[in-house]
Amino acid sequence: MNSGTTELAWFKSSYSGTQGDDCVEVAIAEHAVHVRDSKDVNRPAFAVGREGWGRFVRFASEC
């Protein structure tokens, strides 16, 4: 889902590496969280519902 992602306020995930590789950026919108590869911002981003994103973050923080 790439529609309208240029107007979003993207920020780098705190879980991304500090050496410039494996970077993920997210942008929080009213109904979804958009995710993209920070090294290739022209590549389509994807979006997930906010509830699903919350479940993913909780799961990832337990790993």
C-alpha positions in Angstrom: 0.0 0.0 0.0 1.8 3.1 -1.2 -1.0 5.5 -1.7 -0.5 8.7 0.1 2.7 7.6 2.0 4.6 10.7 0.8 2.6 12.9 3.2 3.3 10.7 6.2 5.9 11.6 8.9 8.4 8.7 8.7 10.7 7.9 11.5 13.4 5.2 11.9 12.5 2.3 14.2 14.4 2.2 17.5 15.0 -1.5 16.7 16.9 -0.7 13.5 20.7 -1.1 13.4 22.9 1.9 14.0 25.3 1.2 11.2 22.9 2.1 8.4 21.9 -1.4 7.4 18.6 -3.2 8.1 16.8 0.0 8.7 13.0 0.1 9.0 11.0 3.3 9.0 7.4 3.6 10.3 4.7 6.3 9.9 1.7 6.3 12.1 -1.6 7.3 10.5 -5.1 7.4 11.9 -6.1 3.9 11.0 -2.8 2.2 10.1 0.9 2.0 10.6 3.0 2.2 7.4 6.3 0.4 7.2 9.1 0.8 4.6 12.8 0.1 4.0 14.7 3.3 4.7 17.4 2.3 2.2 14.8 2.1 -0.6 12.0 4.7 0.0 10.8 4.4 -3.6 9.9 0.8 -3.0 6.3 0.4 -2.0 5.6 0.5 1.7 3.0 -1.7 3.4 0.4 -0.8 6.0 -1.1 -2.8 8.8 -3.9 -1.9 11.1 -2.9 -0.2 14.4 -4.3 -3.1 16.5 -2.2 -5.6 14.4 0.9 -3.4 14.7 0.4 -3.4 18.5 0.3 -7.2 18.6 3.4 -7.4 16.4 5.4 -5.0 18.6 4.4 -6.9 21.8 5.4 -10.1 20.1 8.8 -8.7 18.9 9.6 -7.2 22.3 9.2 -10.7 23.9 11.7 -12.3 21.6 
